[in-house]
Amino acid sequence: MWFRLILTAFALAVVLYLQFGFDIKDWIKNSATQTSENSGSTPEADAASSP
């Protein structure tokens, strides 16, 4: 069962990489910067700034 789970996850990662040019390092770096940028903002400010 674990082998099938790992194989499925690996296949999904390959498909995402081929489809979107998915680079895990860039994704981690971008998500880290987004988290640090969004930590100072409030949901109310985000809602007010969006149209």
N, C-alpha and C positions, 0 to 999 in steps of 0.2 A: 504494500500500500504506500509506504513512504517513497519507494522508488518511482511510482506513478506520479505522486505529488511533486517530487523534485523534477521529474521529466516534464510535467505540465508547466511548472513555473519557468523552467529553462526555455521551453518552446514559446511561452508567452513573452519572455524577455527578448528572444530572437525576433519574433514578429514585431514587437514594438520598436526594436532597433531598426529593422528593415523598413518599417512603415514611416516612422517619424524621425529617423536619425537619432534615436534616443541614446543620449550619452549620460550615464549614471553620474559621473563626476560633475558635469555641468548642472545636472538636475539638483544634486545635493547642494552645490554652491549657490544656485539660484534660490532654492528653498530656504537656505540659511540666511541669505540677504533679505528675502521677503519677510521672514519671521522677525528679523531685527528691525526692519523698517516699519512693520505693522505693529510692533509691540508698543510704540508710543501713541498710536492713534486709537480713538474710541470708535465703537460701532456707529454711534450717532453721527460722528464727523464723516465716516465713510458713507453712510446713507445719505447725508446731506450733499456730499460732493458728487454723488452719482446722479445722472439725469433721471 
